[in-house]
Amino acid sequence: MSIPTEFLRFPETWKVLPFTDVFEDVTSKGIKVKKENYDPCERLPVVDQGKKLFGGYTKVENKVVGVDLPVIVFGDHTKVFKLIHEEFAVGADGVKLLAPKVEADKDFLFYYLKQLKLEDAGYSRHFKFLKETYIPLPPLATQKKIAAVLEQADQLRKDCALMATELNNLAQSVFIDMFGDPVSNPKGWPVAEFSSFADVETGNTPPRANEDFYGNDIQWIKSGNINTPSHVLTVAKEYLSKEGKKVGRTVPKGSILMTCIAGSPECIGNVAISEKEVAFNQQINALTPITGKSTSEFIYVMCLVGKKLIQAASTNSMKGMISKGKLEKILMPLPPVEKQEAFVSIFKKCIELSEQQDTKTQNTEHAFNALMQKAFKGELTFNSKDAV
C-alpha cells in the first residue's frame, strides 16, 4: 500500500489505514427530513450539514435507528464535521453518517477528521475527497488520551466563543433596557420617520466601461462587507479612483450602511457603521445621522433590535428588497438626543470589551488548531496520570 506523503507524518508505532477500511457510511439508517418539514414544536433534533449543531426539530418517529451513539456526521457540501451524542433525525441534503468498522475511540476519530484539509469543490460534494484520505490509529489507550486533551481544549475554545457572542449582544441588551423594544415601543417614545433624523442615500456603480473610475482612492463597499453582528465594515475588495469618487455615492464617517437588496430576505436590514468615508453600491442604503436629532450608535443598534420593522417594509420575494423611499418612511421610536448620547458612551465600552474578547477567542482558536496538529503528529507527551 502506497500512502501519500501528507499521511506519513505519524509515528511508526501507529497504524495508518485507508478511510474506507476504518469507516462505513450508515446514512441509510435514518429517515431524511427535508428542511421545509422541520417543526419547532417537535422535540427531536435534526442534524443537517449546517454549522449549527442542530438545524431544526422533527417528530420522534423520524429518529435514526440502528446506529450506536455517538456518531460522526459529515456535511458533504459544507465539509462540516459534528459528533452527535443524543438521538436525532438526519437532514435531507448532503449529510453523511459515519461509523467506525474497527475498534477506535470516536472522539479521537472526530478530532482527526475535523483537522483534515479537504479539497474545496464549492457547493459540490466532498465525500469523494474524504474517502481518499488515510486514518491514523495509535493504540486505543493513546487515542483516548489524545481525545481527552483535545476535548478539554475544545471546551475552552467554545467557552471563549460563547463569551464573545454574549458581549456582542450586550449593547443590544443595554439598548432595550434604556429605550425598550423599537417594535412595541413600551416606553412610549415619540415615533418618527427615518428621513426626519437621518439622511438616506442609495449607492451606485460607476460605469464599468470606464476603467479610470476604479483605482485605490476610496473603498467601494458592497453588501458582503456588512457582516452583522460585527459593528464595522470589512475591508472592500474594490476601490474607486478620484474620478470614480466623483460619480459614485459616498457617505462620511459614522454613517450606517444597510443591506437593502440581498439574495435572501434574512439579509435585508443588516447594518454596519462606517469608520471612514466610503463609497457604496446600489445594494446598500446609507443612513447619515442629522446633527442634533440622532447619533450613529443609537441608529445602528436601533436597526439591529428593530430589524423586523425594516424587513416588514421589504418586498415579499425570494431575494428581498427595500427601496430608499420605503426606508425613509419607516417609523421608529426617537428618544431625545441627550438620552441617545448617554447610550453612546455605554456602547463604546461594550465594543471595547467585545473586541478584547474577540482577540482572546482568536488566540484560543489558533492554540486549539496548533494543539490538534501537534496531537496528530504524535508529539503530545503524557505523564502517569494521562495529562499532557
N, C-alpha and C positions, 0 to 999 in steps of 0.2 A: 504493500500500500504506500503510495507516494503522497505525503502530506504537504500542502502548500506551506511556504516559508513562514507566513504570518501565524501559523498554528504550531510552530516549532519552538516557541518561547517557554514552554512548560518544563518543569524539572523532569529528569529522565525516569524518576520513580512514578510519575503519573501516567496512567493510560490515556491515550488520545484516540477517540473513536469518531467515525462519521456521524453526522447529525441523525441520519436515518437509522443508525444502529442503536441510538440512545432514546429517540422519541418516536411515538406513534401519534398520528392525527386522530383524535377521538371526537371531532366536532359533530359527527353524525349522531352522537348520543343525546343531542339537545334539540328541542323544537325551536326553530329560528323565529324570532319575534321581530316583525317589521316596526320601524320607528313610529309609523302612524298608529300602531296598535299599543304603544306604551300607555299606561294608565296610572296617573299619580295617586289614584285612590287604592291601588293594589299594594301588596307588601313584599312581593318577591322581586329583588333587584334584577335588572337586565344589564349584562356586561356586553358592551359593544366595543368597537375599536377606537373610540374617542379617548381623549387624555384623562377625563374623569374616570374614577373607579367604576361608577355605575352610570349608565346612560339614561335610565328611567326605571319604571316598575311595571310588573305584569301579574297575571294570575298565577297562583302557586302550581297549578297543574302543568304549567309550561316549563317547570324546572328541569335542569339537566339531570339525567339519571344514569347510573352505571359508571360513574367517574369518581374516583377517590379524590377527596379534597385534602390539601389544597391542589388547585390545578393552575397550570400556566396558560395564559391567554395571549395570543399574538394578533395584532392588527395587521392584516395582510396589505392594506393600503397605507396605513399610518406608521407602521413599524413600531407601534407601542406595545410594550410587554406589561402584563399585570399578573399578580399572584393572588388568586381568589380563594379565600378560606371558608366562605359560607355558601349555602345553597343559592343558586342563581339560575336565570334563564339566559340564553345566548342571543345576542343581536343578529339580525338577518344578513348584514352585509360585511364581508371581509373579516370574519372572526375565525380564528383557528384555536382549538383546544388541544394542548399538548400534554401527554402523559408519558413518563419515563418507562421504557421497556426493560431497564436494568436497575439494579439496586443503586440508588443515589439519593442524596439529600435534595429535596425540591427547592429549598431556599437557595442552596448553592447553585443549582442549575438556573434558577431565575436570575440571580445577580450576574451570572456569567453571560446569559443571553442579553441582559439589559445593557451590557457594555460593548456588545458587538457593533461594529461599524458596517452596516449592510449597504450595498449599493443603492443609490436613490433612483427610483424609476417614476418619480412624481406620484400621481394617484393611481398608477398601475399596481399590479400585485407584486409582493416581495417575498412570498413564501418560497418561491423557486430559488432565491438567493440564500435564504436561511437554510434550506436543505443541502446546500453546497458547503456548509461550514463543518467544523470539527469541534467536538466537545471534550474538554479535559476531565479526567476522573481520577483525582487523587484518592488515597484510602478514605473510606467513609468517615472515619473519625476526623480526618483533616478537613473534609468537606464541611462537616458540622461546625468545626472551629472557625473556619473562614466565614461561613454563613452568619454565625453569631456576631462576629466582629462587624461585618458589613451591615447587618440588621441594626446594630446599635448606632453606627454612624449614619445610616439612612434615617433613623428616627430623629436624630439631631438635625439633619437636613430638613426634614418635614416640619419639625417644630419651628425652625427659623423661618421657613416659607410661610407657615401659618401666622406667625407674629407679624411678618411683613404685610400680609393680607389684612390683618386686623388694623395695623397702623395706617394702611392705605384708606381704610374705611372710617378712620377716626374723624377726619374733617367733616365727613357727611353726617356722622352721629352728632357732632357738636352743632352743626348747622341746624339739624332738626330740633335739637334742644333749644336753640336760640330763637328759631324762626318758625318751627313747625313744618309739616309736610306741605310742599307747594301745591300738591294736587288737591288736598282737602282744606288747606289754609285754616287750621284750627285756631290760630291766634287772631284771625280777623284782620290781617293787614290789608290796606287798600290794594287793589289789583290794577295792573297797568299793562298795556301792550308793550312788547319788546321794543318797538320803534320809539317809544316815549322815553326810554332810558338807555338805549344803545343804538348806535348807527349800524345798520345791517347792509352788507355788501356781498354780492356773489362774485366768485373768482372767474377767471377765463384762461384760455390757452392761446398765447400769441401764435400767429400763423407759422406752422412748421416749415412751410416752403422757404421762409426767410431764416437761414441758419444764423444770421447775425443777431437774432433775438435771444439766442441761447449761448450762455457763457459761464462766468463764475462770479457775477456781481452780487446776486441775491438769491436765497433759497426759494425754489418753486415747490410749494407744498401740495401734496396730493392726499386723498383720504387715508391712504395707507400709513401716513405719518401721524395720524391721530390714533393713538394706541391706548384707549381707555382700559385700565384705570390710571395709567401714567398721566400726570397733570401737564406734562410738557410734550412738545412735538419731537418726533425722532428726526434725525438729520435727513434732509432731502437728497435724493439721488441726482436730481437735475437742478441747475441754476439758470437764471436768466441773466443776460448781459445788461449793460446800462441802457442800450436801445430797447431790449426786451422789457425792461422795467417800465419804460415809458408807455408801452401798450398793454402791459399786464395790469393786474389788480394787486395792490399792496395794502397792508394794514400795519399800524405801528405796534411796538412792543406793548404787551398787556392786553391785546385783543384775544377774543375767544374764537377759535376756529371750530366749526361744527360740520360733521358729515351730513350732507343733505341729499346726496344721491349715492346709493350703495347697492351692492349685489344682493343683499338680503335686508329686509325691513329692520332686523335686530340692530343693524349698524347705524341706522338713522338716529341722529342725536348724540353720537359720540363726540366728545369735546376735548380740547387741549388749549392751554394758554401759550401764546407766542412770547418767547423770551427776547425776541428782537424783531425788527421789521422784516416781514416776509411777503412774498408773492404767493398766490394760491390759485388752484384751478377751479373749474366750474362745478365740481362735485361738492364744493365747500361753500358755506355761507359764514362770513365773519361778523362777529359782534364786537364793536368797539364801544366801551362804556362812555356815556356822556358825563363829563365832569360835573360834580355836584348832585348827580342823581343816582349813580351806581358805581360799583368797584369791580375790577376784573375778577377778584377772588369770589365775591358774592355771586356774580353771574355764572361763573364756572361751576361752583358747587350746586347752585340752584338748578342748573341744567342737568347735572348728574342725578340729583334726587327727584327732579321733576321731569325725567325723561319720558314718562308716559304721556304727559301733556304734549310734548313735542312730537312723539310718534303718532299720537292721535290725529295730528294735523297732516300727516304724510299720506300719500296716495296708497290705496289698498291694492298693491300689486306684488309680484314676485320680487322685484327689485326694490321698490320703495323710493319715494322722493318727496321732499318738502321744498316748495318754492320760496323765494325771498318774500313775496307778498304774504304768503300764509304764515311764515315765521314771524314777520313783523307784527302780525295781528294776534299772536298767541298771548293770552292773558296770564300773567304771573304775579304772585304777591310781591309787593315792593315796600319793605320797611324803610324808615328814614335812613339816609346815607350815614348818619352818625352810628347807628346800630351796625350797619354793614362794615364800617371802618373798625369797629371793635372786634368783629369777626376776623378781619384781615390778619391781625397780629396772632390770633389763635391758629388760623390756617397756616401761617408761615412756620409756626412752631411744630405743628403736626407734620408738615412736609419735611422739616429738618429731621425729626425723629424717624420718619418713614425712610428717608434717604440713608440714614445711618444703618437702619435695619436691612435695607436692600443690599448695602455693601457687605454686611455680615452674612447675609444669605448667599450672596455670590461667592464669598470666600469659603463658606461651608460646602457649597456645591462643588467648587473646584477641589477642595480637600477630599470630598467623598469620591469624586471621579479618579483622583490620583490614588486613593486607597484601593479602589477596585482594580486599577491597572497593576498595582503592586501585588494585590492578592492573587491575581491570575497569572502572575509570573512566578508564583511560589516563593515570594520574598517576605511574607509575613513570618514572624517567629513567635512561638508560644512558650510560656513557662508551664510549670507543673499544674497550674490552676486554669490552664487554657486561655490565658489572657495574652494580648499582644505585648 
